[in-house]
Amino acid sequence: MIWSLRRRGLAALVVGALAVIALGALSGRAALSSPSLPPVAADDLAASVARALEAGPTVAGEVAATADLGLPALPDELGDGAGDALGALSGDRRLRVWRSPDGLRVAELRRTAERALVVGPTDAWTWDSETQEATHVGPYDAGERPRRDARDPLEMARRALDALDDSTAVSVAANARVAGRDAYTLVLEPRTDATLVGRVEISVDAERRLPLRAAVYARGADTPAIEGAYTAVSFDPIDPATFTFTPPPGATVVEHEHRAHDHRPDAGSGDASFEPPRTFGSGWATVVAMPVTVPADASGPSAIRGLLPFSGPLLSARMVSVDGTDWLLAGAVPQAALAEVEPQLR
């Protein structure tokens, strides 16, 4: 798919690619105590976590969030929206999360403002109390509603477990205490040294088998580049009204029509310029190549190119031009691996 993007759109493309590969930007600290728990096999522990997540758990709590991905500051000409998106992948955050079969609510708590995502049975809202702007998405059928948020530790763990295959070694490390609860530590390690990722740790509630913490470590690092954990957690029932939102008087409301499917050019549409995203490699060493078309009057491309190539602790990105098409290459691999992909785009 070709994205035709102006300033914010192009920046969001870069930031979005980094976000997907980095598995989200949350953090929290697990206590150093190691409780005594019955032994469990790694495969059995991973399977029990997958079942617990699939069951649609009810969880509420506070999350401490931090990430250090080495992301650069965005130039002013790319717009405030792009800066906000990049900022969401760096630094510390305090979140309040509610999740149940009725919906999802994630609120980022700031000193003088709040940002929130509210997903209910038939629609979704985002809210920014600082700008007094609410964005409404919907309506949609219950089976189509967005139920996932990359900032939720449960979602971080879900993504990691969904990617499990023969390229990953699974083990159990020392037990921990997270949010006052006993937890097993599930460790996922790439079997290849072609990736920048060293390991992923998931702290699993010993009783309910739900993830309470997820952390991603760069290869050879002792501290995580990304870490997400509950600092307080409850499994009590949640009032369904939690997942409804009404904009306050005076708020600016932006309406967005929900689209159930990604709209891409049909194979028979006659769009000869259609270029789908491409992937190279496999597992942890996968490189994603995304074609980018930018209008001639856009000022963003030169600024974006000034940020690239980017090399962080967990991922790399670069922009290349091949036969008149600009491609954004990104992956949890060194720059040398991205450079090897460029000739394959011809």
N, C-alpha and C positions, 0 to 999 in steps of 0.2 A: 504494500500500500504506500502511496506517495502522500506525504503530508505537505500541504501548501501552507506555510506558516509565516506569520509576521513576528514582531519582537517577542511578545510573551510566549507565543506558541513554540517558537524555536527553542527558547530557554527551557520551557516546560518539557520539551522532548528530551533534552539532555538530562535534566534533573530527573525526569521520570525513568529514563533508562537506568540511571545510577540507583534509583530507589528500588527498582525491581530486583536488580542484581544484588543489592546490599541487604535485601530481606526486611527492610523497614528500619526505622530509627527510634528505638526505645531503649531504656535502660533501667536498672535497679540493682541493688546489691544484696546478695544472699549472705546470711549470717555464716560465721566461720565454724560454728558448732557442727558436729557430725553425729546425728542421732543413730541409735541402733535400730535397724530395720531387718525384717526377714530378707534373705537373699532372693534375687530375681534375675532371670536370664535376660540379656539385652533384647533379644528378639521378642520375648514375651512382654517386656516393658513397653517397647515401641508399639506393639500391637494393641496393648491395653489403652495407650494414649490415643491411638487412632480411633478406637471404639468409643472412648469417652467424648472425643470431639464430635464424632458423627452423631452422637445421641442428642446434640443440641443442648448443651449445659446451661444452667442458670448461674451466672457469676457476676459479682459486683465488687469493686474495690478501687484502691488508689494505686497508681503506677508512677514510679520515679523513672524518668527517661533521660538518656544521654547518648550521644554518638560523636565519634571523632573519625570522620572519613577523609580528612585532609582536603575538603572541598574548598575551592577558592571563592573569594567574594565576586559577586556579579557586577559588571559595569552598570552604571546608572541608566544607560540608554536601553537596557533590556526590560526595564519596567519594574514596578513594585511587586507585581504578581509573581514574577520570576524570582525576585529576591526572597519573597515569603516562602516559595516552594523550596528554594535551596536552604533557607534557614530551618525549615522543618526537618532537614536531614543532619543538622549539626547542633551541638550544644546540649543543654539540659532542659527537660520538660517535666511538668507535673500534670498528671492526667487523672481523670475519674472515669471509670468504665462501668457500664451496665450491659449485660448480654443475657438474653433468654430466647426461647422460641418465639416470643412476641416481637423481638426487635433488637436493635443495637443502639447504644448511645455512648459517645466518647466526647468528653469535655476537656479541653486544655485550659488549665487554670493559670492565669497570669496575675500580676500584682494588682492591676486596675482593670482587667478586662477578661473576657472568656470567649473562646472559640469552641464551637460544638458541632458534632455530626449527630443527627437524630434520624434513625431509620425505623419506620413504623410498618404496619401491615400493608399499606398501599402506596406510600410515598416516602420521600426522604428530604431532609432539610440540612443546610449548613447555616450557622449563625455566628456573626462576629459582633460582639457587643461594643467594640471600639469604633467600628465604622457604622454600626447600626444597620448592617446589611444582612438580609436573609435570602438564601438561594433555595428554591423549591424544585425538586425533581420528582416527576410522577405524572399521572398515576401509573401503577404497574400491578401485575398479578402477584400474588403472594410467592409463587414459585420463582419469580424473576427478581425479587427485591435484593439489593446488595446487602449481604450479611457479614461482609468481611471488612476489616480495617487493618492496614498493615502496622498500625501503632499498637495494636492489642497483642500482648505476649502470647495469647492463645493462637492468634493468627500467625505470628512469627513461627511458632512451633509447627502449626499445620503446614505451612509452606515447606519447612525443612523436611517434615515426614513425608509429604507428597512427593518429594524429589528423591526419596530413598531408592537406590538400585544397587547393582553390583559394584558401582564405582565408590561406594561408601562403606567404611568399616564402622560397626555399631558396637558400643561397649557401655558398661556401667561404671561410673567413678564413685568417689566418696559421697556419702549421703550429706544432706544439708538441711538447714532450717530457713524457710522463706516465708515471710509474712506470718511468722509465728507457727508455721506448720512443718511437719516432717516431710522431707522430699527426697526421692531418688534423683540421681544425676545421670541422665542419658547423654552419651557423647557420640557425635557423628563426625568421622574423620575421612577426608578424601583419601582414596588409595593412590592418587597421583600427585606428584610434586609440580605438575604443570599449572596449578592454581595458586592464587595468593591466599586463599582461605586455609587456615590451619585446622580449625575444628569448630563445631557448633555444640554448645552445651545447653541442655534443656532440663530444668529442675521440675520434677513431676511430683505432684501431691501424692503422698503414699496411700492415702485412703481413697481419693476420688480419681486418681490417675489423670488429673488435668494439669497442663503446664502452668507453672507459677513464675517461671523465669526462662528467658532465652538469651543466649549470648553468642556472638560471632567473634572469633579470634583470628587475626592475621597469622600467617605462617611464622613460627618462631617467636610469637608474642606471648607475654605472660599476662597481659591485661587485655580485655576485649575492646575491639573497635566499636562494636554495637552491643548493647545489653539492655534487656527489658524485663522488669520484674514487678510483681505486686508487692507493695509494702504493707498493705492491709487488704484482706479478702473476705468475702462472705458468699455463701451458697444459698442464702435464704430466698424465698420467692420475691419477685420484683413486680411492683404495681405496673400493669400494662400502660397506664397513663404516662409512665416515664418515657415511652417511645412515641409520644405525640408532641407536636410543637406548634405554637401559635405565635406569629410575629407580634411583638409589642407595638402599641400605638406609635406612629411616627417612623417606624422602620421602613427602609427601602427593600422592596421585595423583587427579586429577579426570578422569572419563571423559565424553566428549562424542560422541554418535552423529553420524556423518557423514551429511549430507543432500546428495544429488547435485544437487538443484534448490532454488531459493529457494521456500519455501512461501508462496503468496499465496492469498487467497480466490478461488475459481473464480467466473467470471461468473455461473454459475447456482447459486451456493451460498446465495443468499438474503440475503447480507450487504449490506443497503442502505447501510451506512455506509462501504463500501469507497471509498477515494480513492487513486488511483495517484499517484506522483510525476509532476510535469509539467516540461517544459522550454520556455524561451522564448528566442528569438534563435537564433543559429547560430555555429559556429566558436568562436573565442576569446571572443566576447561572450555565450556561452550562460549563461543563468541557470537554476538548478535550484530547483524549488519542491517541498519534501517535507512532506506533511501529518504532524502530530504530535498524538497524543492522549495525555494524561497523566491518570492516576488522580487523583481529587479529594483523596486523602490524601497525595499526593506533595509533598514540600517543595522539589523541584528547580526547578519552573518559574519561581518568582520569582527564584531565584538566576541561572538561565540568562538570563532577561530582563534582569537587571542587567548581563550581559556584552555584551548586544546593544543597538544595532547595533554591529558590529565592522568596522573599516576598517583593513586592513593594506596592505603594499606590493604584494602580488600578488592579494589577494582581499578581498571584503566579504561580510558576512552580517547578516541581520536577521530578527526574528520578527514576523509580522503575524497578525491575526485577521480572517478574512473569513467572514461568514455562519455564525458559530459554530465554524469550523474554524481551528486554529492551523497556520500554515505557516512552515517555515524556508526562507528564500530565501538562496542563496549563489551566488557567481560571481566570476570574475576580472575584475570590472567595478567602477566606482565605485558608491557608495550611491545616487546618483541613478538609475542603471539599475535597481536593485532596486526603488526606489519606483515606477518606471513599470510594473513587473510587477504590483503589488498589485491595481490595478483589474481586471486581466485574469483574476484568480482567481475572480471572481464568476460 
